Amino acid sequence: MKQIGFIPLRKGSKGIPNKNKRKMVGRPLFTWVLGEAVFSNLDEIVVYTDDESVIEFIEKEYHWTNKIKAILRSEESANDTASTEFAMIEFCESINYDFDVFCLLQATSPFTRKEDINTCLTKLDDGFDSALTVVNTHRFLWDKDGNALNYKPEARPRRQDFEGLLIENGAVYAVTKQALKKHKNRIGEKTAVVKMPEDSLLEIDSESDWIAIESLLIERQKREKKSEKITHVVLDVDGVFTDGTITYTKDGEHTKSFDMRDGMGLEILRQFDVEVLIMTSENSQLVAKRMEKLKIEQVFLGVKDKYTLLKNIVTKADVSLSNVAYIGDDVNDLTNICSVGWSFAPNNATDIVKINADVVLAKNSGAGAIREACQFIMNYNKRF
């Protein structure tokens, strides 16, 4: 059975400019659901967009998986008046409905987890021809004429005695090929509902919404941390190994300064069977040479979605994020900082990272911060 995911993206956004690409907790917004989809039971995920920069981003960023495809959609399907169903059918007809299950995923629903996707897919094996995600709300609803819709005001129920209502949150819709071809719609005739947390009902229509959702995501990631032995240490480079400055000549990047004590700290750490990995957004040959000198084999250069790559690494290594320590200094490290077992920030890191890191180191980057973090990890691992 072929199950495909479909994430429609458009360039335009009237409420928040470039909303889909804007960084939410240090990652482009659309990568939150894309990253979950790639680890779900979907066989293929299609990002359907009129933004060529998104296509280029996906082709460069997710070379480690063959599940993700970025396809340029027509101008007609990407204009302000085109419906999501129009884009869905346009794509489905272009591939002659070559799938068994179609799963629509909303890029602006960052609370979506792979479990939500998988549950919707499973429902289609239980006699349903479609499934969608909902939130159980306990709000009391009224119409414009002042009539209560879902309760009796004279017998106002307590929250714990009130079943409430199920409301679509727009995050995940799964439908069989037969139902989609027949109805030209994301919903069939027999629909299952899959509950998601109440936070997922929030929509991103304003700057206030953005701030609220970003804060909730940060807290969600932190709540999932567990105390486990550190088996892997992942480090950013600029602003961690170095002081964040780079000298340039007319030919480009020239020099970076590294602290020898940091290299020794990592060498000692590896003697205790802790694996060291490098993950940086820069694609620097100077960095590659330095890591070769340090005999660090897993070096990932030019990484923009660090969180999804990290999840892929821990999945292959059969460990959890709680087994990982991460050292970072800037906003593109933020999701990893909030998600791993132990996170560290050099003393001269950006404020947003220091606020959310587990440990703010006494040393600055390029001046012993890594060595200090290595000592902390060795002391911590003695508990296990």
ABEGO torsion letter per residue (X at the ends): XBBBBBBBBBABBAABBGAAABBBGGBBAAAAAAAAAAABABABBBBBBABAAAAAAAAAAAAABAABBBBBBBAAAABAABBAAAAAAAAAAAAGGBBABBBBBBAABAABBAAAAAAAAAAAAAGBABBBBBBBBABBBBBAAGBBAABBAABBBBAAABAEBBBBAGABBBBBAAAAAAAGBABBABBBBBBBBAAAABBBABAAAAAAAAAAAAAAAAAABBBBBBABBBBBABGAABAGBBBBBAAEBABBBBBAAAAAAAAAAAAAGBBBBBBBABBBAAAAAAAAAAGBABBBBGBABAAAAAAAAAAAAGBBAAABBBBBABAAAAAAAAABABBBBBAABBAAAAAABABBBABBBGAGAAAAAAAAAAAAAAAX
